[in-house]
Amino acid sequence: MENVFHDYYFRIQPEVTISDLAALKQSEGEPAQDFITRFRKLKMKCRIP
């Protein structure tokens, strides 16, 4: 029961690295503004400023 509780409430988000940001590419047909928004959201999860 404790494991189920931890799995539900304490999900650890994977850490984003600089290489993850560098590998991010705009999808085909994706508007530039959507890509920029997605990049900025991912950048906020990166620990290195």
N, CA, C and O atoms as a printed pandas DataFrame, in Angstrom:
     atom_number atom_name residue_name chain_id  residue_number  x_coord  y_coord  z_coord
0              1         N          MET        A               1    0.830   -1.189    0.000
1              2        CA          MET        A               1    0.000    0.000    0.000
2              3         C          MET        A               1    0.881    1.262    0.000
3              4         O          MET        A               1    0.576    2.244   -0.676
4              5         N          GLU        A               2    1.955    1.214    0.756
5              6        CA          GLU        A               2    2.859    2.359    0.818
6              7         C          GLU        A               2    3.482    2.630   -0.554
7              8         O          GLU        A               2    3.626    3.785   -0.954
8              9         N          ASN        A               3    3.844    1.582   -1.263
9             10        CA          ASN        A               3    4.442    1.754   -2.593
10            11         C          ASN        A               3    3.459    2.379   -3.575
11            12         O          ASN        A               3    3.849    3.203   -4.402
12            13         N          VAL        A               4    2.215    2.003   -3.493
13            14        CA          VAL        A               4    1.190    2.576   -4.360
14            15         C          VAL        A               4    1.032    4.064   -4.059
15            16         O          VAL        A               4    0.910    4.877   -4.975
16            17         N          PHE        A               5    1.034    4.416   -2.788
17            18        CA          PHE        A               5    0.938    5.818   -2.375
18            19         C          PHE        A               5    2.105    6.624   -2.946
19            20         O          PHE        A               5    1.907    7.695   -3.518
20            21         N          HIS        A               6    3.320    6.100   -2.787
21            22        CA          HIS        A               6    4.503    6.810   -3.283
22            23         C          HIS        A               6    4.495    6.917   -4.808
23            24         O          HIS        A               6    4.861    7.954   -5.362
24            25         N          ASP        A               7    4.082    5.858   -5.478
25            26        CA          ASP        A               7    4.020    5.904   -6.932
26            27         C          ASP        A               7    3.022    6.948   -7.430
27            28         O          ASP        A               7    3.236    7.573   -8.469
28            29         N          TYR        A               8    1.947    7.130   -6.692
29            30        CA          TYR        A               8    0.911    8.069   -7.121
30            31         C          TYR        A               8    1.270    9.518   -6.803
31            32         O          TYR        A               8    1.077   10.400   -7.640
32            33         N          TYR        A               9    1.791    9.774   -5.596
33            34        CA          TYR        A               9    1.995   11.149   -5.148
34            35         C          TYR        A               9    3.421   11.671   -5.297
35            36         O          TYR        A               9    3.627   12.885   -5.294
36            37         N          PHE        A              10    4.379   10.816   -5.423
37            38        CA          PHE        A              10    5.762   11.264   -5.468
38            39         C          PHE        A              10    6.429   10.866   -6.770
39            40         O          PHE        A              10    7.457   10.188   -6.776
40            41         N          ARG        A              11    5.842   11.287   -7.852
41            42        CA          ARG        A              11    6.440   11.028   -9.160
42            43         C          ARG        A              11    7.585   11.997   -9.360
43            44         O          ARG        A              11    7.419   13.213   -9.260
44            45         N          ILE        A              12    8.735   11.449   -9.641
45            46        CA          ILE        A              12    9.915   12.280   -9.860
46            47         C          ILE        A              12    9.997   12.592  -11.346
47            48         O          ILE        A              12   10.017   11.695  -12.190
48            49         N          GLN        A              13   10.045   13.888  -11.647
49            50        CA          GLN        A              13   10.146   14.301  -13.033
50            51         C          GLN        A              13   11.599   14.158  -13.475
51            52         O          GLN        A              13   12.510   14.536  -12.739
52            53         N          PRO        A              14   11.817   13.621  -14.655
53            54        CA          PRO        A              14   13.194   13.470  -15.122
54            55         C          PRO        A              14   13.865   14.830  -15.289
55            56         O          PRO        A              14   13.233   15.800  -15.706
56            57         N          GLU        A              15   15.140   14.886  -14.959
57            58        CA          GLU        A              15   15.885   16.130  -15.061
58            59         C          GLU        A              15   16.234   16.399  -16.522
59            60         O          GLU        A              15   16.613   15.488  -17.258
60            61         N          VAL        A              16   16.104   17.637  -16.923
61            62        CA          VAL        A              16   16.401   18.036  -18.294
62            63         C          VAL        A              16   17.842   18.536  -18.336
63            64         O          VAL        A              16   18.263   19.309  -17.476
64            65         N          THR        A              17   18.586   18.094  -19.330
65            66        CA          THR        A              17   19.981   18.509  -19.475
66            67         C          THR        A              17   20.124   19.432  -20.685
67            68         O          THR        A              17   19.202   19.588  -21.485
68            69         N          ILE        A              18   21.296   20.031  -20.791
69            70        CA          ILE        A              18   21.590   20.904  -21.925
70            71         C          ILE        A              18   21.522   20.104  -23.230
71            72         O          ILE        A              18   21.057   20.614  -24.250
72            73         N          SER        A              19   21.981   18.864  -23.196
73            74        CA          SER        A              19   21.940   18.049  -24.414
74            75         C          SER        A              19   20.497   17.744  -24.831
75            76         O          SER        A              19   20.210   17.622  -26.022
76            77         N          ASP        A              20   19.590   17.619  -23.858
77            78        CA          ASP        A              20   18.172   17.445  -24.189
78            79         C          ASP        A              20   17.639   18.671  -24.916
79            80         O          ASP        A              20   16.888   18.551  -25.884
80            81         N          LEU        A              21   18.029   19.839  -24.449
81            82        CA          LEU        A              21   17.579   21.071  -25.100
82            83         C          LEU        A              21   18.176   21.192  -26.500
83            84         O          LEU        A              21   17.509   21.635  -27.435
84            85         N          ALA        A              22   19.447   20.791  -26.632
85            86        CA          ALA        A              22   20.102   20.877  -27.938
86            87         C          ALA        A              22   19.488   19.903  -28.935
87            88         O          ALA        A              22   19.467   20.179  -30.135
88            89         N          ALA        A              23   18.994   18.778  -28.459
89            90        CA          ALA        A              23   18.414   17.763  -29.340
90            91         C          ALA        A              23   16.971   18.063  -29.725
91            92         O          ALA        A              23   16.415   17.414  -30.611
92            93         N          LEU        A              24   16.370   19.033  -29.070
93            94        CA          LEU        A              24   14.972   19.368  -29.332
94            95         C          LEU        A              24   14.837   19.975  -30.722
95            96         O          LEU        A              24   15.567   20.901  -31.076
96            97         N          LYS        A              25   13.917   19.459  -31.494
97            98        CA          LYS        A              25   13.712   19.945  -32.858
98            99         C          LYS        A              25   12.237   20.273  -33.074
99           100         O          LYS        A              25   11.347   19.719  -32.429
100          101         N          GLN        A              26   12.021   21.177  -33.988
101          102        CA          GLN        A              26   10.654   21.566  -34.336
102          103         C          GLN        A              26   10.026   20.458  -35.169
103          104         O          GLN        A              26   10.616   19.990  -36.143
104          105         N          SER        A              27    8.840   20.048  -34.782
105          106        CA          SER        A              27    8.130   19.002  -35.520
106          107         C          SER        A              27    7.627   19.543  -36.850
107          108         O          SER        A              27    7.408   20.743  -37.009
108          109         N          GLU        A              28    7.451   18.638  -37.795
109          110        CA          GLU        A              28    6.955   19.043  -39.096
110          111         C          GLU        A              28    5.519   19.543  -38.953
111          112         O          GLU        A              28    4.664   18.845  -38.407
112          113         N          GLY        A              29    5.265   20.728  -39.435
113          114        CA          GLY        A              29    3.935   21.311  -39.353
114          115         C          GLY        A              29    3.671   22.044  -38.042
115          116         O          GLY        A              29    2.595   22.612  -37.856
116          117         N          GLU        A              30    4.633   22.037  -37.142
117          118        CA          GLU        A              30    4.460   22.724  -35.858
118          119         C          GLU        A              30    4.774   24.215  -36.038
119          120         O          GLU        A              30    5.840   24.557  -36.550
120          121         N          PRO        A              31    3.880   25.089  -35.634
121          122        CA          PRO        A              31    4.161   26.523  -35.745
122          123         C          PRO        A              31    5.359   26.920  -34.877
123          124         O          PRO        A              31    5.608   26.331  -33.825
124          125         N          ALA        A              32    6.086   27.926  -35.342
125          126        CA          ALA        A              32    7.284   28.366  -34.627
126          127         C          ALA        A              32    6.952   28.794  -33.203
127          128         O          ALA        A              32    7.719   28.510  -32.283
128          129         N          GLN        A              33    5.839   29.462  -33.007
129          130        CA          GLN        A              33    5.457   29.932  -31.672
130          131         C          GLN        A              33    5.227   28.756  -30.721
131          132         O          GLN        A              33    5.589   28.831  -29.547
132          133         N          ASP        A              34    4.628   27.673  -31.220
133          134        CA          ASP        A              34    4.410   26.483  -30.393
134          135         C          ASP        A              34    5.734   25.828  -30.013
135          136         O          ASP        A              34    5.904   25.372  -28.882
136          137         N          PHE        A              35    6.672   25.783  -30.959
137          138        CA          PHE        A              35    7.987   25.220  -30.673
138          139         C          PHE        A              35    8.715   26.051  -29.624
139          140         O          PHE        A              35    9.325   25.504  -28.705
140          141         N          ILE        A              36    8.650   27.355  -29.760
141          142        CA          ILE        A              36    9.319   28.238  -28.796
142          143         C          ILE        A              36    8.711   28.059  -27.408
143          144         O          ILE        A              36    9.438   28.024  -26.415
144          145         N          THR        A              37    7.404   27.946  -27.328
145          146        CA          THR        A              37    6.736   27.725  -26.049
146          147         C          THR        A              37    7.155   26.395  -25.439
147          148         O          THR        A              37    7.428   26.314  -24.242
148          149         N          ARG        A              38    7.206   25.352  -26.262
149          150        CA          ARG        A              38    7.615   24.028  -25.777
150          151         C          ARG        A              38    9.063   24.058  -25.297
151          152         O          ARG        A              38    9.390   23.452  -24.276
152          153         N          PHE        A              39    9.933   24.758  -26.026
153          154        CA          PHE        A              39   11.335   24.879  -25.640
154          155         C          PHE        A              39   11.469   25.614  -24.310
155          156         O          PHE        A              39   12.226   25.192  -23.436
156          157         N          ARG        A              40   10.738   26.704  -24.162
157          158        CA          ARG        A              40   10.814   27.479  -22.914
158          159         C          ARG        A              40   10.326   26.684  -21.717
159          160         O          ARG        A              40   10.907   26.781  -20.636
160          161         N          LYS        A              41    9.259   25.891  -21.889
161          162        CA          LYS        A              41    8.756   25.060  -20.790
162          163         C          LYS        A              41    9.785   24.014  -20.391
163          164         O          LYS        A              41    9.980   23.749  -19.205
164          165         N          LEU        A              42   10.439   23.425  -21.376
165          166        CA          LEU        A              42   11.460   22.426  -21.092
166          167         C          LEU        A              42   12.687   23.079  -20.463
167          168         O          LEU        A              42   13.318   22.497  -19.580
168          169         N          LYS        A              43   13.025   24.276  -20.911
169          170        CA          LYS        A              43   14.181   24.997  -20.381
170          171         C          LYS        A              43   14.005   25.310  -18.899
171          172         O          LYS        A              43   14.981   25.329  -18.149
172          173         N          MET        A              44   12.775   25.555  -18.476
173          174        CA          MET        A              44   12.530   25.863  -17.061
174          175         C          MET        A              44   12.780   24.651  -16.162
175          176         O          MET        A              44   12.981   24.806  -14.957
176          177         N          LYS        A              45   12.768   23.440  -16.743
177          178        CA          LYS        A              45   13.024   22.235  -15.971
178          179         C          LYS        A              45   14.515   21.890  -15.921
179          180         O          LYS        A              45   14.919   20.946  -15.242
180          181         N          CYS        A              46   15.321   22.660  -16.643
181          182        CA          CYS        A              46   16.749   22.425  -16.692
182          183         C          CYS        A              46   17.406   23.064  -15.473
183          184         O          CYS        A              46   17.133   24.222  -15.156
184          185         N          ARG        A              47   18.260   22.326  -14.796
185          186        CA          ARG        A              47   18.894   22.832  -13.574
186          187         C          ARG        A              47   20.038   23.806  -13.851
187          188         O          ARG        A              47   20.361   24.642  -13.007
188          189         N          ILE        A              48   20.651   23.699  -15.033
189          190        CA          ILE        A              48   21.760   24.582  -15.365
190          191         C          ILE        A              48   21.210   25.847  -16.026
191          192         O          ILE        A              48   20.509   25.759  -17.034
192          193         N          PRO        A              49   21.515   27.010  -15.475
193          194        CA          PRO        A              49   20.962   28.246  -16.046
194          195         C          PRO        A              49   21.551   28.568  -17.413
195          196         O          PRO        A              49   21.187   29.574  -18.021
